[in-house]
Amino acid sequence: MSYTFLRRFTSATAALVFAATTTVAQDWQPEKPVEMVIMAGQGGGADRLARLFQSIIQKEKLSNMPILPVNKGGGSGAEALRYLSDKPGDNHVIMATLNSYYTTPLRTDIGVNIEEFTPIARMALDTFVLWVNADSDIQTLDDYVAAVKASGGSWKMGGTGTGQEDSLVTAMLEKEFGIDVTYVPFSGGGDVARNLVGGHIDSSVNNPSEALGFYEAGKLRPIAAFTPDRISVFPDTPTMGELGHDLVYWMQRSFVAPKDMAPEAVAYYTDMFQKLSESEEWQTYTAEKALMSEFLTGDDLQAYFLEERGKHADLLSSMEEGS
């Protein structure tokens, strides 16, 4: 199935779900401020996106009550997952997710099954890029691999918590190129980018939005993208595929709610995020920050989550076998 066809199909499906839920959504509104739990610390891509969503909701008057972002990034998102699990039937809590939505319950027995949560909306797919400090002599992927091998195991790759997305991408690099790096975890993608600029680590696989400001200031250099096609904001940066390496990885940016949320509340939030996804500010942001705006809801979103959980279980298994 081609990507273009898939995009049209999912957009059409989302439109049907939206039409079916709009009438129901009009029958219910929040009665108090809504918590927007964020599965990460402050400053990273997940945090910035959640706060952008909150800002657009406020400016566009998409909610009758304030939306309050709350960071719960402890334990690679385990804190947030447990918090949501302990809120069954709560119509005033939603959670901004990333791929640790799958990996954290797979890696740690926290008593959470994501199948029990209520899917609300997938807003976008985020991308990954291999970065080095702009002062580095590294210009190409071959340069990078040679430098890592020459370091004798002292190369520092910065990323978010162990077992999260950055460490999975790092493990993919190690397996593909036969290299060994020291993985240095930080609380969020913003910290990773700052430490790469400061020379405290040697490379990263930050999302574009986390490193874009430093790139525009001439402080970071993109080496290769983990996408099927080149990223429009980095037209001169080749993909891993172009360079002969089948390495592609996405980060989902979605919202879920506690289990047993009232159908009327689910419809309300689905309607809210549908309108947000169509806003000019969101469409501009996705274009500028190299996000793929792919709206998905309901059963289709839950099926996507479970498929991705399976893929990540395989990734984590291969990491353990290679360690």
Protein Blocks (a to p, Z undefined) as FASTA:
>chain_A
ZZklmmmmmmmmmmmmmmmmmmmmmmpccfbdcddddfbdehiamlmmmmmmmmmmmmno
pafbdcdddddfegghmmmmmmmmmmghiakbccdddfklmmmmmmpcghpafklpccfb
dcbdcdddddddfkbmbfbfklmmmmmmmnnopaccddddehilklmmmmmmmmmnopac
dddddfbfklmmmmmmnopafbdcddfklmmmmmmnopaccfbdcbfbdcfklmmbccfk
lnopacdddddddddddehiafklmmmmmmmmmmmmmpmklmmmmmmnopacdddehjll
mmmmmmmmmmmmmmmmmmmmmZZ
